[in-house]
Amino acid sequence: MFIAIGTSLQVQPAAGLAEVAADHGARLIIVNAEPTPYDERADEVVREPIGTALPKLLRRLSVESD
């Protein structure tokens, strides 16, 4: 799983990590207020403020892993 939080995913080389992760089968989750170039490759895109989205996402991931 690769979670990109609060980034436009346009600055290299860090932005390329989302692509590498997706290419290798990782689940890609993007939390960002604006669209990114990787939204179509993402398994989930969250368009909420980070302070709201992140606690909810972490709770969901915690429940799913139990």
PDB file as gemmi writes it, atoms N, CA and C in Angstrom:
CRYST1    1.000    1.000    1.000  90.00  90.00  90.00 P 1                      
ATOM      1  N   MET A   1       0.840  -1.161   0.000  1.00  0.00           N  
ATOM      2  CA  MET A   1       0.000   0.000   0.000  1.00  0.00           C  
ATOM      3  C   MET A   1       0.895   1.237   0.000  1.00  0.00           C  
ATOM      4  N   PHE A   2       0.513   2.199  -0.842  1.00  0.00           N  
ATOM      5  CA  PHE A   2       1.225   3.471  -0.912  1.00  0.00           C  
ATOM      6  C   PHE A   2       0.177   4.562  -0.732  1.00  0.00           C  
ATOM      7  N   ILE A   3       0.379   5.416   0.259  1.00  0.00           N  
ATOM      8  CA  ILE A   3      -0.555   6.506   0.523  1.00  0.00           C  
ATOM      9  C   ILE A   3       0.162   7.821   0.260  1.00  0.00           C  
ATOM     10  N   ALA A   4      -0.341   8.593  -0.693  1.00  0.00           N  
ATOM     11  CA  ALA A   4       0.203   9.916  -1.012  1.00  0.00           C  
ATOM     12  C   ALA A   4      -0.728  10.945  -0.385  1.00  0.00           C  
ATOM     13  N   ILE A   5      -0.186  11.739   0.525  1.00  0.00           N  
ATOM     14  CA  ILE A   5      -1.010  12.670   1.294  1.00  0.00           C  
ATOM     15  C   ILE A   5      -0.566  14.099   1.041  1.00  0.00           C  
ATOM     16  N   GLY A   6      -1.503  14.934   0.582  1.00  0.00           N  
ATOM     17  CA  GLY A   6      -1.258  16.362   0.457  1.00  0.00           C  
ATOM     18  C   GLY A   6      -0.198  16.734  -0.549  1.00  0.00           C  
ATOM     19  N   THR A   7      -0.166  16.058  -1.659  1.00  0.00           N  
ATOM     20  CA  THR A   7       0.807  16.363  -2.688  1.00  0.00           C  
ATOM     21  C   THR A   7       0.143  16.383  -4.051  1.00  0.00           C  
ATOM     22  N   SER A   8       0.648  17.218  -4.927  1.00  0.00           N  
ATOM     23  CA  SER A   8       0.115  17.271  -6.291  1.00  0.00           C  
ATOM     24  C   SER A   8       0.677  16.152  -7.153  1.00  0.00           C  
ATOM     25  N   LEU A   9       1.678  15.438  -6.629  1.00  0.00           N  
ATOM     26  CA  LEU A   9       2.354  14.346  -7.344  1.00  0.00           C  
ATOM     27  C   LEU A   9       2.906  14.813  -8.684  1.00  0.00           C  
ATOM     28  N   GLN A  10       3.482  16.016  -8.672  1.00  0.00           N  
ATOM     29  CA  GLN A  10       4.071  16.556  -9.888  1.00  0.00           C  
ATOM     30  C   GLN A  10       5.569  16.822  -9.752  1.00  0.00           C  
ATOM     31  N   VAL A  11       6.109  16.773  -8.548  1.00  0.00           N  
ATOM     32  CA  VAL A  11       7.520  17.063  -8.329  1.00  0.00           C  
ATOM     33  C   VAL A  11       8.298  15.746  -8.298  1.00  0.00           C  
ATOM     34  N   GLN A  12       9.236  15.608  -9.236  1.00  0.00           N  
ATOM     35  CA  GLN A  12      10.050  14.395  -9.328  1.00  0.00           C  
ATOM     36  C   GLN A  12      11.315  14.575  -8.489  1.00  0.00           C  
ATOM     37  N   PRO A  13      11.890  13.558  -7.946  1.00  0.00           N  
ATOM     38  CA  PRO A  13      11.585  12.154  -8.183  1.00  0.00           C  
ATOM     39  C   PRO A  13      10.519  11.587  -7.262  1.00  0.00           C  
ATOM     40  N   ALA A  14      10.141  12.324  -6.222  1.00  0.00           N  
ATOM     41  CA  ALA A  14       9.183  11.775  -5.252  1.00  0.00           C  
ATOM     42  C   ALA A  14       7.849  11.390  -5.894  1.00  0.00           C  
ATOM     43  N   ALA A  15       7.370  12.167  -6.845  1.00  0.00           N  
ATOM     44  CA  ALA A  15       6.095  11.859  -7.487  1.00  0.00           C  
ATOM     45  C   ALA A  15       6.134  10.510  -8.185  1.00  0.00           C  
ATOM     46  N   GLY A  16       7.284  10.118  -8.668  1.00  0.00           N  
ATOM     47  CA  GLY A  16       7.414   8.843  -9.352  1.00  0.00           C  
ATOM     48  C   GLY A  16       7.221   7.640  -8.442  1.00  0.00           C  
ATOM     49  N   LEU A  17       7.302   7.847  -7.130  1.00  0.00           N  
ATOM     50  CA  LEU A  17       7.106   6.740  -6.204  1.00  0.00           C  
ATOM     51  C   LEU A  17       5.693   6.168  -6.298  1.00  0.00           C  
ATOM     52  N   ALA A  18       4.703   7.019  -6.546  1.00  0.00           N  
ATOM     53  CA  ALA A  18       3.330   6.533  -6.697  1.00  0.00           C  
ATOM     54  C   ALA A  18       3.237   5.601  -7.904  1.00  0.00           C  
ATOM     55  N   GLU A  19       3.889   5.967  -8.976  1.00  0.00           N  
ATOM     56  CA  GLU A  19       3.870   5.132 -10.178  1.00  0.00           C  
ATOM     57  C   GLU A  19       4.603   3.810  -9.942  1.00  0.00           C  
ATOM     58  N   VAL A  20       5.752   3.869  -9.300  1.00  0.00           N  
ATOM     59  CA  VAL A  20       6.506   2.649  -9.005  1.00  0.00           C  
ATOM     60  C   VAL A  20       5.672   1.712  -8.137  1.00  0.00           C  
ATOM     61  N   ALA A  21       5.054   2.264  -7.112  1.00  0.00           N  
ATOM     62  CA  ALA A  21       4.228   1.448  -6.220  1.00  0.00           C  
ATOM     63  C   ALA A  21       3.077   0.791  -6.989  1.00  0.00           C  
ATOM     64  N   ALA A  22       2.355   1.571  -7.785  1.00  0.00           N  
ATOM     65  CA  ALA A  22       1.231   1.031  -8.552  1.00  0.00           C  
ATOM     66  C   ALA A  22       1.710  -0.017  -9.555  1.00  0.00           C  
ATOM     67  N   ASP A  23       2.825   0.236 -10.213  1.00  0.00           N  
ATOM     68  CA  ASP A  23       3.372  -0.715 -11.187  1.00  0.00           C  
ATOM     69  C   ASP A  23       3.744  -2.052 -10.549  1.00  0.00           C  
ATOM     70  N   HIS A  24       4.044  -2.022  -9.260  1.00  0.00           N  
ATOM     71  CA  HIS A  24       4.443  -3.247  -8.565  1.00  0.00           C  
ATOM     72  C   HIS A  24       3.321  -3.842  -7.719  1.00  0.00           C  
ATOM     73  N   GLY A  25       2.093  -3.414  -7.991  1.00  0.00           N  
ATOM     74  CA  GLY A  25       0.936  -4.034  -7.358  1.00  0.00           C  
ATOM     75  C   GLY A  25       0.484  -3.460  -6.041  1.00  0.00           C  
ATOM     76  N   ALA A  26       1.082  -2.370  -5.618  1.00  0.00           N  
ATOM     77  CA  ALA A  26       0.648  -1.761  -4.359  1.00  0.00           C  
ATOM     78  C   ALA A  26      -0.709  -1.087  -4.551  1.00  0.00           C  
ATOM     79  N   ARG A  27      -1.488  -1.104  -3.520  1.00  0.00           N  
ATOM     80  CA  ARG A  27      -2.741  -0.352  -3.515  1.00  0.00           C  
ATOM     81  C   ARG A  27      -2.362   1.118  -3.355  1.00  0.00           C  
ATOM     82  N   LEU A  28      -2.866   1.981  -4.254  1.00  0.00           N  
ATOM     83  CA  LEU A  28      -2.512   3.398  -4.249  1.00  0.00           C  
ATOM     84  C   LEU A  28      -3.698   4.218  -3.739  1.00  0.00           C  
ATOM     85  N   ILE A  29      -3.444   4.983  -2.684  1.00  0.00           N  
ATOM     86  CA  ILE A  29      -4.457   5.861  -2.095  1.00  0.00           C  
ATOM     87  C   ILE A  29      -3.907   7.273  -2.125  1.00  0.00           C  
ATOM     88  N   ILE A  30      -4.696   8.192  -2.669  1.00  0.00           N  
ATOM     89  CA  ILE A  30      -4.289   9.597  -2.765  1.00  0.00           C  
ATOM     90  C   ILE A  30      -5.237  10.446  -1.931  1.00  0.00           C  
ATOM     91  N   VAL A  31      -4.671  11.233  -1.027  1.00  0.00           N  
ATOM     92  CA  VAL A  31      -5.441  12.184  -0.222  1.00  0.00           C  
ATOM     93  C   VAL A  31      -4.947  13.562  -0.612  1.00  0.00           C  
ATOM     94  N   ASN A  32      -5.756  14.290  -1.381  1.00  0.00           N  
ATOM     95  CA  ASN A  32      -5.340  15.609  -1.851  1.00  0.00           C  
ATOM     96  C   ASN A  32      -6.578  16.409  -2.249  1.00  0.00           C  
ATOM     97  N   ALA A  33      -6.566  17.689  -1.988  1.00  0.00           N  
ATOM     98  CA  ALA A  33      -7.715  18.540  -2.302  1.00  0.00           C  
ATOM     99  C   ALA A  33      -7.918  18.723  -3.805  1.00  0.00           C  
ATOM    100  N   GLU A  34      -6.841  18.652  -4.566  1.00  0.00           N  
ATOM    101  CA  GLU A  34      -6.901  18.890  -6.013  1.00  0.00           C  
ATOM    102  C   GLU A  34      -6.583  17.610  -6.784  1.00  0.00           C  
ATOM    103  N   PRO A  35      -7.017  17.523  -8.024  1.00  0.00           N  
ATOM    104  CA  PRO A  35      -6.681  16.367  -8.855  1.00  0.00           C  
ATOM    105  C   PRO A  35      -5.168  16.235  -9.048  1.00  0.00           C  
ATOM    106  N   THR A  36      -4.725  14.995  -9.231  1.00  0.00           N  
ATOM    107  CA  THR A  36      -3.314  14.722  -9.488  1.00  0.00           C  
ATOM    108  C   THR A  36      -3.205  13.888 -10.768  1.00  0.00           C  
ATOM    109  N   PRO A  37      -2.020  13.816 -11.348  1.00  0.00           N  
ATOM    110  CA  PRO A  37      -1.840  13.003 -12.553  1.00  0.00           C  
ATOM    111  C   PRO A  37      -2.037  11.503 -12.314  1.00  0.00           C  
ATOM    112  N   TYR A  38      -2.049  11.082 -11.064  1.00  0.00           N  
ATOM    113  CA  TYR A  38      -2.157   9.658 -10.746  1.00  0.00           C  
ATOM    114  C   TYR A  38      -3.543   9.237 -10.273  1.00  0.00           C  
ATOM    115  N   ASP A  39      -4.490  10.138 -10.273  1.00  0.00           N  
ATOM    116  CA  ASP A  39      -5.838   9.817  -9.778  1.00  0.00           C  
ATOM    117  C   ASP A  39      -6.451   8.616 -10.488  1.00  0.00           C  
ATOM    118  N   GLU A  40      -6.260   8.509 -11.780  1.00  0.00           N  
ATOM    119  CA  GLU A  40      -6.867   7.404 -12.530  1.00  0.00           C  
ATOM    120  C   GLU A  40      -6.225   6.062 -12.170  1.00  0.00           C  
ATOM    121  N   ARG A  41      -5.007   6.069 -11.710  1.00  0.00           N  
ATOM    122  CA  ARG A  41      -4.327   4.828 -11.314  1.00  0.00           C  
ATOM    123  C   ARG A  41      -4.615   4.460  -9.864  1.00  0.00           C  
ATOM    124  N   ALA A  42      -5.156   5.402  -9.110  1.00  0.00           N  
ATOM    125  CA  ALA A  42      -5.367   5.173  -7.681  1.00  0.00           C  
ATOM    126  C   ALA A  42      -6.536   4.232  -7.429  1.00  0.00           C  
ATOM    127  N   ASP A  43      -6.395   3.440  -6.373  1.00  0.00           N  
ATOM    128  CA  ASP A  43      -7.495   2.587  -5.925  1.00  0.00           C  
ATOM    129  C   ASP A  43      -8.536   3.416  -5.182  1.00  0.00           C  
ATOM    130  N   GLU A  44      -8.070   4.502  -4.591  1.00  0.00           N  
ATOM    131  CA  GLU A  44      -8.976   5.394  -3.874  1.00  0.00           C  
ATOM    132  C   GLU A  44      -8.402   6.805  -3.885  1.00  0.00           C  
ATOM    133  N   VAL A  45      -9.277   7.780  -4.117  1.00  0.00           N  
ATOM    134  CA  VAL A  45      -8.906   9.190  -4.078  1.00  0.00           C  
ATOM    135  C   VAL A  45      -9.814   9.867  -3.057  1.00  0.00           C  
ATOM    136  N   VAL A  46      -9.215  10.575  -2.117  1.00  0.00           N  
ATOM    137  CA  VAL A  46      -9.966  11.252  -1.058  1.00  0.00           C  
ATOM    138  C   VAL A  46      -9.796  12.750  -1.247  1.00  0.00           C  
ATOM    139  N   ARG A  47     -10.901  13.463  -1.388  1.00  0.00           N  
ATOM    140  CA  ARG A  47     -10.897  14.917  -1.592  1.00  0.00           C  
ATOM    141  C   ARG A  47     -11.472  15.625  -0.369  1.00  0.00           C  
ATOM    142  N   GLU A  48     -10.841  15.444   0.743  1.00  0.00           N  
ATOM    143  CA  GLU A  48     -11.228  16.122   1.978  1.00  0.00           C  
ATOM    144  C   GLU A  48      -9.980  16.774   2.558  1.00  0.00           C  
ATOM    145  N   PRO A  49     -10.149  17.728   3.444  1.00  0.00           N  
ATOM    146  CA  PRO A  49      -8.980  18.276   4.130  1.00  0.00           C  
ATOM    147  C   PRO A  49      -8.221  17.148   4.832  1.00  0.00           C  
ATOM    148  N   ILE A  50      -6.904  17.227   4.833  1.00  0.00           N  
ATOM    149  CA  ILE A  50      -6.079  16.164   5.403  1.00  0.00           C  
ATOM    150  C   ILE A  50      -6.446  15.895   6.863  1.00  0.00           C  
ATOM    151  N   GLY A  51      -6.680  16.947   7.623  1.00  0.00           N  
ATOM    152  CA  GLY A  51      -7.018  16.789   9.039  1.00  0.00           C  
ATOM    153  C   GLY A  51      -8.302  16.024   9.263  1.00  0.00           C  
ATOM    154  N   THR A  52      -9.196  16.025   8.302  1.00  0.00           N  
ATOM    155  CA  THR A  52     -10.440  15.265   8.376  1.00  0.00           C  
ATOM    156  C   THR A  52     -10.260  13.876   7.787  1.00  0.00           C  
ATOM    157  N   ALA A  53      -9.612  13.813   6.635  1.00  0.00           N  
ATOM    158  CA  ALA A  53      -9.495  12.556   5.896  1.00  0.00           C  
ATOM    159  C   ALA A  53      -8.564  11.554   6.557  1.00  0.00           C  
ATOM    160  N   LEU A  54      -7.429  12.011   7.044  1.00  0.00           N  
ATOM    161  CA  LEU A  54      -6.421  11.083   7.543  1.00  0.00           C  
ATOM    162  C   LEU A  54      -6.895  10.273   8.753  1.00  0.00           C  
ATOM    163  N   PRO A  55      -7.489  10.878   9.771  1.00  0.00           N  
ATOM    164  CA  PRO A  55      -7.969  10.059  10.895  1.00  0.00           C  
ATOM    165  C   PRO A  55      -9.006   9.016  10.448  1.00  0.00           C  
ATOM    166  N   LYS A  56      -9.911   9.399   9.540  1.00  0.00           N  
ATOM    167  CA  LYS A  56     -10.906   8.436   9.051  1.00  0.00           C  
ATOM    168  C   LYS A  56     -10.241   7.302   8.285  1.00  0.00           C  
ATOM    169  N   LEU A  57      -9.293   7.643   7.427  1.00  0.00           N  
ATOM    170  CA  LEU A  57      -8.599   6.644   6.631  1.00  0.00           C  
ATOM    171  C   LEU A  57      -7.819   5.678   7.530  1.00  0.00           C  
ATOM    172  N   LEU A  58      -7.128   6.209   8.520  1.00  0.00           N  
ATOM    173  CA  LEU A  58      -6.360   5.352   9.427  1.00  0.00           C  
ATOM    174  C   LEU A  58      -7.269   4.435  10.247  1.00  0.00           C  
ATOM    175  N   ARG A  59      -8.428   4.933  10.654  1.00  0.00           N  
ATOM    176  CA  ARG A  59      -9.383   4.073  11.360  1.00  0.00           C  
ATOM    177  C   ARG A  59      -9.853   2.940  10.460  1.00  0.00           C  
ATOM    178  N   ARG A  60     -10.177   3.275   9.209  1.00  0.00           N  
ATOM    179  CA  ARG A  60     -10.611   2.248   8.251  1.00  0.00           C  
ATOM    180  C   ARG A  60      -9.537   1.212   8.017  1.00  0.00           C  
ATOM    181  N   LEU A  61      -8.310   1.651   7.834  1.00  0.00           N  
ATOM    182  CA  LEU A  61      -7.212   0.716   7.598  1.00  0.00           C  
ATOM    183  C   LEU A  61      -6.975  -0.167   8.813  1.00  0.00           C  
ATOM    184  N   SER A  62      -7.126   0.390   9.990  1.00  0.00           N  
ATOM    185  CA  SER A  62      -6.947  -0.376  11.222  1.00  0.00           C  
ATOM    186  C   SER A  62      -8.013  -1.459  11.334  1.00  0.00           C  
ATOM    187  N   VAL A  63      -9.250  -1.132  11.016  1.00  0.00           N  
ATOM    188  CA  VAL A  63     -10.343  -2.096  11.067  1.00  0.00           C  
ATOM    189  C   VAL A  63     -10.145  -3.188  10.016  1.00  0.00           C  
ATOM    190  N   GLU A  64      -9.726  -2.799   8.813  1.00  0.00           N  
ATOM    191  CA  GLU A  64      -9.532  -3.778   7.748  1.00  0.00           C  
ATOM    192  C   GLU A  64      -8.405  -4.754   8.062  1.00  0.00           C  
ATOM    193  N   SER A  65      -7.400  -4.316   8.814  1.00  0.00           N  
ATOM    194  CA  SER A  65      -6.269  -5.196   9.110  1.00  0.00           C  
ATOM    195  C   SER A  65      -6.541  -6.139  10.265  1.00  0.00           C  
ATOM    196  N   ASP A  66      -7.601  -5.885  11.039  1.00  0.00           N  
ATOM    197  CA  ASP A  66      -7.937  -6.767  12.183  1.00  0.00           C  
ATOM    198  C   ASP A  66      -8.497  -8.091  11.737  1.00  0.00           C  
TER     199      ASP A  66                                                      
END                                                                             
